[in-house]
Structures are given as C-alpha cells and as structure tokens.
Amino acid sequence: MLYKSISTQALRRLPIYLNYLKSLPKDKVVNISATTIAEALKLNDVQVRKDLALISTGGRPKIGYITRNLIADIEKYLGFDNADSAILVGVGDLGRALLSYDGFSKYGLTIVAAFDSDEAMIGSTIFGKKVLAADKLKDLCNRMKVRIGILTVPPTEAQITCNSMIESGILAIWNFTPVPLTVPDHILIQNEDMAFSLAKLSKDLTESMRKNHCNT
Ligand SMILES: NC(=O)c1ccc[n+]([C@@H]2O[C@H](COP(=O)([O-])OP(=O)(O)OC[C@H]3O[C@@H](n4cnc5c(N)ncnc54)[C@H](O)[C@@H]3O)[C@@H](O)[C@H]2O)c1
C-alpha cells in the first residue's frame, strides 16, 4: 500500500499495538477490531482506527482485521520484518546494558559488533558481541553494510565518534549521549535522553498535583 504521512505520536503507538497483538493467543484471536484494541490499551478508539488505517488496508466493517495480517502490516511499516544491522560504540555501563538486551531482534535490530577505545576490552566478547578497536569501524561497516550506529561514549567523545561513524557509512545514529550532534542533512539522529524524560515526568507531576490541589 502507499503510506500517507504519519505523526510522531501515531508512530509511537504502533509498537504498543504490535506488542499487544503479539501477546494474544494465536489460535483464539483470529480477528480483532480497532475498538477491542483501544479498550485493551485504554486508548481512544477513533484514534486507533485512524492509526491502523494509515498502515493497513485489511480492516473490514463488523469483522475488523485478521490479527495475523495486522501484525505483519505493522511490522512491515515499522521495518521490523527485515533486520537492520547496527554497531555500538562505547562498551561502558550503558553500552553493556544495551548489548545484553536480546529483545532488539523483535524490533528488527541486530547489533553485529561493538567498539571501544579501552585496550583491555578489545578482542573480548561481551554478551556474544566481539569488541573491536575503533580503527576497524570503517572496514566492518563497509563489509557488513551496517547503516545504524549506537552511540554510548562519554560526552567528550560524542561528536568525534559521531564523525567517525559517518565516515564509516553510518546513516542513522541512536544517540544516548547528552550531546546535541552536528551532522549533515542526510544523517538521521534519534536522541535518547533519560534526563529529559525524567524532567518531563517531574514537571507533569507538579502540574497534575497543582491541578488536583486546585480542584479540591
Ligand atoms: N540516554 C540516557 O538516558 C543515558 C543514561 C546514562 C548514560 N548516558 C550517556 O551514555 C554515555 C555512556 O555512559 P556510561 O555510563 O555507559 O559511560 P561509561 O564511562 O561507563 O562508558 C563509556 C565507554 O566508552 C568508551 N570510550 C571512551 N571514548 C571512546 C572512544 N573515543 N571510542 C570508543 N569508545 C570510547 C570507554 O572506554 C567506556 O568503555 C554517556 O555519554 C552518558 O552521559 C545516557
């Protein structure tokens, strides 16, 4: 199908639908409606219907979607059906935690190797991933056609490592450092910032408490 543009909010909801659909017993829930999904996830059913219509043409009045096909449509849209290879640079506390997580494959991501500047770590295998020296980055990315880089180095090393990733052919960077990276237009950046998420949660909590206090 030809996809229409999708909002960031809708894009965030798609993996939530997918996780829910995959949690259902395969043999029992053959068909499913947007309303059922909305009720289960405590979402607005008009919104769920609109989201699903953007990525699947399988919805039928009164029947809903064939669950198996809807899962396939969401996975296809999100690119989870064809695994992307990624490398990770910076095998410290956070890098190791990401390497230890074997659930990325569910999202179509396979970390094929890790890189670190610490000589003591180079050549070792951590959670099944070989740790290589930074000067092997370009060769490996070219050879294995890796296009995604996960950045978990200290902030002082973030921009220089980002530059090396780009020189090595990386096109999309999952940036866990707090550094705003400077990159050419064609490079995609996804920033993950726990400090920002926490600040937002804290601000939302303050506002919610203020509102509740005003209402009592
Ligand atoms: N996104 C978040 O919410 C979040 C949470 C915690 C930490 N962080 C950030 O993630 C990054 C890593 O944090 P950490 O606690 O794992 O740090 P860490 O010090 O434990 O690990 C950093 C690793 O990077 C390696 N390294 C340093 N310079 C390098 C280089 N030029 N090339 C390759 N490897 C290099 C070090 O040897 C070390 O193994 C930091 O920038 C930190 O601020 C982000």
Ligand as a Chemical Component Dictionary entry (heavy atoms), coordinates in Angstrom:
data_LIG
# 
_chem_comp.id                   LIG 
_chem_comp.type                 NON-POLYMER 
_chem_comp.pdbx_formal_charge   0 
_chem_comp.three_letter_code    LIG 
# 
loop_
_chem_comp_atom.comp_id 
_chem_comp_atom.atom_id 
_chem_comp_atom.alt_atom_id 
_chem_comp_atom.type_symbol 
_chem_comp_atom.charge 
_chem_comp_atom.model_Cartn_x 
_chem_comp_atom.model_Cartn_y 
_chem_comp_atom.model_Cartn_z 
_chem_comp_atom.pdbx_ordinal 
LIG N1  N1  N 0  20.445 8.241  27.363 1  
LIG C1  C1  C 0  20.450 8.195  28.680 2  
LIG O1  O1  O 0  19.434 8.394  29.282 3  
LIG C2  C2  C 0  21.756 7.924  29.357 4  
LIG C3  C3  C 0  21.818 7.263  30.587 5  
LIG C4  C4  C 0  23.068 7.024  31.120 6  
LIG C5  C5  C 0  24.203 7.455  30.426 7  
LIG N2  N2  N 1  24.064 8.144  29.272 8  
LIG C6  C6  C 0  25.212 8.598  28.488 9  
LIG O2  O2  O 0  25.707 7.454  27.808 10 
LIG C7  C7  C 0  27.107 7.575  27.634 11 
LIG C8  C8  C 0  27.782 6.352  28.275 12 
LIG O3  O3  O 0  27.513 6.307  29.658 13 
LIG P1  P1  P 0  28.165 5.156  30.543 14 
LIG O4  O4  O 0  27.662 5.364  31.906 15 
LIG O5  O5  O -1 27.986 3.834  29.879 16 
LIG O6  O6  O 0  29.721 5.593  30.456 17 
LIG P2  P2  P 0  30.997 4.695  30.742 18 
LIG O7  O7  O 0  32.097 5.637  31.120 19 
LIG O8  O8  O 0  30.670 3.560  31.653 20 
LIG O9  O9  O 0  31.349 4.052  29.304 21 
LIG C9  C9  C 0  31.891 4.746  28.225 22 
LIG C10 C10 C 0  32.685 3.763  27.371 23 
LIG O10 O10 O 0  33.103 4.439  26.193 24 
LIG C11 C11 C 0  34.457 4.090  25.935 25 
LIG N3  N3  N 0  35.066 5.163  25.145 26 
LIG C12 C12 C 0  35.520 6.358  25.552 27 
LIG N4  N4  N 0  35.961 7.072  24.494 28 
LIG C13 C13 C 0  35.784 6.307  23.406 29 
LIG C14 C14 C 0  36.042 6.479  22.022 30 
LIG N5  N5  N 0  36.556 7.620  21.533 31 
LIG N6  N6  N 0  35.749 5.462  21.170 32 
LIG C15 C15 C 0  35.229 4.305  21.645 33 
LIG N7  N7  N 0  34.947 4.078  22.938 34 
LIG C16 C16 C 0  35.212 5.067  23.809 35 
LIG C17 C17 C 0  35.095 3.908  27.309 36 
LIG O11 O11 O 0  36.260 3.116  27.262 37 
LIG C18 C18 C 0  33.947 3.232  28.062 38 
LIG O12 O12 O 0  34.013 1.817  27.941 39 
LIG C19 C19 C 0  27.495 8.894  28.297 40 
LIG O13 O13 O 0  27.553 9.872  27.289 41 
LIG C20 C20 C 0  26.358 9.169  29.257 42 
LIG O14 O14 O 0  26.186 10.559 29.500 43 
LIG C21 C21 C 0  22.882 8.349  28.739 44 
# 
loop_
_chem_comp_bond.comp_id 
_chem_comp_bond.atom_id_1 
_chem_comp_bond.atom_id_2 
_chem_comp_bond.value_order 
_chem_comp_bond.pdbx_ordinal 
LIG N1  C1  SING 1  
LIG C1  O1  DOUB 2  
LIG C1  C2  SING 3  
LIG C2  C3  SING 4  
LIG C2  C21 DOUB 5  
LIG C3  C4  DOUB 6  
LIG C4  C5  SING 7  
LIG C5  N2  DOUB 8  
LIG N2  C6  SING 9  
LIG N2  C21 SING 10 
LIG C6  O2  SING 11 
LIG C6  C20 SING 12 
LIG O2  C7  SING 13 
LIG C7  C8  SING 14 
LIG C7  C19 SING 15 
LIG C8  O3  SING 16 
LIG O3  P1  SING 17 
LIG P1  O4  DOUB 18 
LIG P1  O5  SING 19 
LIG P1  O6  SING 20 
LIG O6  P2  SING 21 
LIG P2  O7  DOUB 22 
LIG P2  O8  SING 23 
LIG P2  O9  SING 24 
LIG O9  C9  SING 25 
LIG C9  C10 SING 26 
LIG C10 O10 SING 27 
LIG C10 C18 SING 28 
LIG O10 C11 SING 29 
LIG C11 N3  SING 30 
LIG C11 C17 SING 31 
LIG N3  C12 SING 32 
LIG N3  C16 SING 33 
LIG C12 N4  DOUB 34 
LIG N4  C13 SING 35 
LIG C13 C14 SING 36 
LIG C13 C16 DOUB 37 
LIG C14 N5  SING 38 
LIG C14 N6  DOUB 39 
LIG N6  C15 SING 40 
LIG C15 N7  DOUB 41 
LIG N7  C16 SING 42 
LIG C17 O11 SING 43 
LIG C17 C18 SING 44 
LIG C18 O12 SING 45 
LIG C19 O13 SING 46 
LIG C19 C20 SING 47 
LIG C20 O14 SING 48 
# 
